[in-house]
Amino acid sequence: MATANECIYKTFTEIFTPMFYENIKIMTEARKIKKFKSRSKLNIIEFDKYLIILFTMMMSGRGRGSAESFWSENSKIRNQFIADEVGMSFNEWQEIHSSICYGHVEAKIDVDDGLYNEEQELSSDASDDLSEDNDQDLLPEELIEEINQQYVEQQELFLKKSGKETQVRDTVKRVQSFMDMLQTKFHEIFNKYPDYFVGKNLVIDEQLIKFAGRIFFLQYNPNKPAKRGILVRTCVDTFTNFVLSMDLYAASQTKGTTDTLSVIQRLISNFNKQSNCTLFCDNYYSTIKVVEYIKSLGYNYVGTFQPGRLSKKQKLELVELGLNEVKEYKVDGKRTYLFYNGNVNKIKHCQ
């Protein structure tokens, strides 16, 4: 039986074609030579070593940012797998890691075309609050959603007036076709090794992919590592940190409806999940319909609820409870247990 590391590395080589794999190596090599003034080329063996160590760190629960601490620890995995079998020093690995390039270098942006660019503010009224330097305080999700909605509406109106709507729609379709191909490949390969990739705990959340080009559905969220970018909803396995599936948000050009239940159905419907699988979500996705759907599949659901979403027919009387106290309610004719942790505004668990 293949080990977890072998499965992960094999998966990478199966998902991407040899040409795509070679392009990553070539672009990383060019950036490495420019950055470190190095004349030595990045051969395929060194690149494979980098990837193997990266996957090993992921399997041990480490992110890419903790490479130095991973190297410094006298762990069994580090000694046996990296020192003995791979044979790459930390400096060699870090050189490649800081030069890694998975796509084309960002193109320059035309600041006069009316669409978003790095120098242009999202909104003149909110420029002071939404500057990238203002990372101290997190903005409320409701405010962020409202600002993004206004921005998208402004850009879609601009596209209609300029006659570029059809051109943009065709561009989104081309991107979506590539993502569909990638999704099909994900489902095909990850289902080969469900014990390694589709674990007991899955998380659905939103990610911002940093993007410096022109796109009408660009999103802004100062609470994310990438402040501005393309919004993608993802399903991630908590053990490997692998993205199992993704759903692109493209405003009016989004594939399918954008309600929370439809998004979750698209994200988790094509995997051979374990019977005791638990799905974790934040309050954006947590609704009674979503919980009922997850439970109908035989899986568990853990999420934070907004009290207003619990019932449309009745207003629940929220009583502040102490730690570990449980209050039982009947919501929409179904028995629901609500677990509070001293905070009456957020419900920590719904079963």
N, C-alpha and C positions, 0 to 999 in steps of 0.2 A: 504493500500500500504506500502511495506517495506521501511524503511529508508535507506539512503545511507550506514550508518555504518553497519546495519544489512545485507545488500546485500554484502558488502565487506567481512565481517566475514564469511557469509554463503558460499561465493565463495571460500575462503581459504579451508574450510572444505570439499567442493565438489571436488576441484581439486586434493587434496592429499588423498590417502587412509588412513584409521585408522592406519595401520601399519607404513606408512611413517610419519604420524603425531606423533605417539608414539616414533619413532626413533629420531625425532628432539628433543622431550622432554628429552629422556634418555641421548642423547649426550650432550645437554645443561646442564643437571643436573650434569653430570660427570665433565664437564669443570668448572661449578660454584663451586662445592665442592673443586676441586683442586686449583682454583684460589683464592677463599676467605676462604679456610680452614673451610668451613661450613659443619656441619654434617646433616643439615636439607635437606631433599629431596625436589625436585621441584614437587609439586603435579599438577595435571591437571587443577585445579581451578586457581592456580597462573599463570600457563602458558597461560591459556585463558585470564586472566586479562591483561597480558603483550601484547598479540596479539591485544586485543580490543583497548587498549590505543595506540598502534602503528598504527592501522588502523585509529583511530580518528585523530591522528596527520597528517596522510597522507591526510585525507579528508579536513583538515583545511589548507592545503597548506604547511605543515611543513615537513621537511625531518627528518630522524632519528637523525641527528647531532644537531638539535635545541631542544632537549628534555628539557634541563634545562630552557631555556627561555619560553618554552611552559608551564612548570609547574609554573614558577614564575608569569606569567601573570594572572591577575584576570579576566579571560574571562568567558563568560557564559557557553561555552562548557566544559571548564576545571572544573568549580565548579559543574555543574549539572551532567555531565557524569562521570567524573573521581572520584571526591571526594564523591559524594552521591551514585552512582550506583556501580562503580567498587571497590572503597575503597582500593587503593594501593598507598603507598608513593613513592616519587621520588627515594629514595635510594633503595627500593625494586625493582622498575622497572629497575633502572640502573644496578643493580646486574645481573639481568637476561639478560638485553640487551648486556652487555659487555661479557656475556658467551654464547650467542646464537650460535648454531652450526647447520647449515643446511646440512652438508655432512660429509664425513669421514675426519679425521685429515690427513694432507698431509703426504704422505709416503716419506721416505728418497730417495735421488736421487743418482743414480750411475753415477759418474762423468767420468767414463772411457768407456761408451758405444757409444760415438760419437755423441749423441744427446744433445739437450740443457739442461742445468741445471743452478741453481741460481749462482754458482760460475763461470761458463763459460761465456766468453764474446760472444756477437753476432758475432762480427767480430774483428779480431785483428787490422785491419786498422782503425777501428772506435771506439776503446775501450775508448779513451779519451773523445770523444764527446758523447758517449752513456752511460756513467756511470749513476747510479741512483742518484748520488749526484748532477748531473748537472741539477737541476730543475729550475734554474733561467731563462734561455732563452728557449723559445719554438722553436722547430725545424720545418722547413717548411714541410707541408704535403707531398710535392713531394719527398723530401729527405727521409722521413720516409717510404713512399711507395716503393721507390727504394731499401732501405736497407732490408726491409721485403721480397721483391721479391727475392733478392739475397740469403737471408738466406733460404727461402723455397726451392729454386732451389738446393742449396747445400745439404739440408737435403734429398730431394727426390732422388738426385744422390747417396747419401750415402745408402739410403734404397735399391735402385736397385742393387748396388754393393754388399751389405751384404745379399741380398736375403730375406729381411724382408718386402718387399713391399706388398705381399699378406696378411701377418699377420696384417699390419697396416690398409690395406683396410678393412679387416673384422672387426677390432676394430672400425673404423669410422662408418661402417654400423650399428653396435650395438648401438653406441651413437646416430646415426641419427634416428634409430627406436624408441628409448626412447623419443627423441625430437619430433618426429612425433606424438607419443601418447600424449605427453603433449600439443602439438599444437592443436590436435583434441579436447582435453578436454577444452583448452582455448576458442576455437571457440564455443563449445557447451554451455559453462556456460556464457561467456561474452555476447553472443547473447540473453540470457534470460533477461539481464538487460542492454540493449543498452543505456538507458538514463543515467545510472551511469558510465558505463565503456567505452563506445565508444562515446566520447563527441564531441563537435564542433571543437576542435583543437587536431590534432594528429601530432606527431613528429617522423620522421625516422632518426636514427643516428646510429653510431657504438659504441659498448661497448666492453671493454676488461675485460673478466672474469679472475681474477688472477689465475694463474695455475703454480704450482711448479714442475710438473711432466715432463715426456718425451713425446713430441709430435712434429711431423715434421712441422706442420703449425703454430707453436707459433709465435705471432706477438709482435712487440715492438713499443711503442708510448709514449714518455716522456710527451706528452701533456694530457695524461689520468691519472686518479687517480691510477689505477693499471698499472704500467709501462710495464709489460710483462704479456701476457696471451693469451687466446683464443678469437679470434675476432668473435663477434656475432652482426649482424645487427638487430636492434629492431624497432618495432613500439610501441610508448608509448602514452597513453592518458595524456594530460597536466594537467587535473584536479585531477585525482586520483594518478598519477605517476605510474600506473600499466603498465607493459609490456604486450601488447596485443598479440604480435606474435614475433617470432624470426627466424633468418636465419643464420645457422652456416656456417662460412667460413672454408673450409678444403682443400684449394689449389686445386689440381687436383681431389680430392675426394668430392668436394662440390656438393651438390644435385642440379642439374639444372645448367643453365648457370649463369655466374657471372656479366653480364652486368647490368647496373643500372636499366633499365626498368624491366628486369626479376626479379630482387631482390624486387623492389617495388610491382610488381604484386603478388609475393608470400606473401608479408607481409600484404597487405591490401585487398586481394580478397575475404576473407571468413568472413567479418564482416558486420553486418547490420548497416551501418553508417548513420548518420543523413544527410538529404539532403543539409544542409548548412555547411557541414564539410569542414575544411581547413587543408591542409597538409603542414607542415613546413619541409624543408630540407636544407642542406648546399650545397655548390657548387659541391660536389662529385656526388650527385644524380641529380642535376639540368641540364637537357638537354631539347631540344625542344620536343623530342619524349615523355619524361616523362610528360611534361606539357600538351601536347595534349592528352595523355592517361588519366591523372587526370581530365581534363576538359570534356572528353568524358563520364566520369562517373557522371558528374554533380557536381563535387566538386571544391573547390578553391585550388590554389597552391601558396605558398610564399617561395621563395628561393633566394640564392645568386648564380649568374651565372658567369662563366668564359667567357669572351668575345669571345674566340676562339671557343666556342661550339655553338654560336648562328647561324652560317651558315657555311656550307662547301663550298658553291659556291661563296660567295662574302665576302670581308673583309669590315666590317662595320667601318665607320669613327666615332671614339669616340670623342665626344665634351664634354669638361668639363662644367657641368651645375651647377647652384646654387641650394641651398636647395629648395625642393618642385617643381623644374622645371621638366617638362616632355618632353621627346623627342619620337616621333613616328617613328617606322621603319616597313618595310615589310620584314619579314624573311621567306624564303622558300615559298613565295606566300601567307603567312598568315600575318594578321595584328597583330603586337605585340607592346605593350606599355612598354617602359623601363623607370624605375624610378631611377634617380641618386641622391646620397646624397653627392655631392661634391667630389666623388672619382671615377675617370674614369675607374679604374681597376676592380671595382666590381659593379654589377647591383643588386640593392636591391630588385626589385620586377618585376615579369613577369606575365602578365595576358593574 
